[in-house]
Amino acid sequence: MGLEEKAGNLGVITTTLESAVNWGRTNAMWPMLFGLACCAIEMMAAQASDYDLSRFGMEINRASPRQADLMIVAGRVSRKMGPVVRQLYDQMSDPKWVIAMGDCASCGGVYNNYAIVQGVDEIVPVDVYVAGCPPRPEALIHGIMFLHEKVKREKLAPRASDEALRLDAVGRQVATTGSRS
Ligand code: SF4
């Protein structure tokens, strides 16, 4: 039996393994269920009926880091919270991605003081930064779409952030208990 007879009228679709895997990853990217401050309200709005993040395969926020592959850091990160955020990240399975939502998570925002981490990238590798105080749901969705485009171009080889992860594990104590040099 020829290939045309097997495929019928559907035709033949060719793709690469990477494209197929990354297509699956972008269409079932489950965020972890947590929020740190006011930005989390906008994150919740993005998931509610008006904006409906479930359109992008993200309807389920997982309350366990073991079942999540996207960490949305929504809000300021206090120095005390830093080790907890890092532990949650470490507990997520690979591959995993991080979005810093809002000015506080991206760079400390208005909290330029000793108690607040001046950017969550001190603690975990960040893939996308979303500016705003707070960013509107549209901005978060734009950031997620941007992340999807990044993921579609990823190779199946170990990611650069995985390498950074090993480096971060060395620098973690500095990041969470000391000040940024
Ligand atoms: S960026 Fe603005 S809205 Fe978001 S956590 Fe900081 S102060 Fe709150």
Boltz pocket constraint, residues with backbone or C-beta under 6 A from the ligand:
constraints:
  - pocket:
      binder: B
      contacts: [[A, 37], [A, 38], [A, 39], [A, 74], [A, 75], [A, 76], [A, 101], [A, 102], [A, 103], [A, 104], [A, 105], [A, 109], [A, 110], [A, 132], [A, 133], [A, 134], [A, 135]]
      max_distance: 6.0
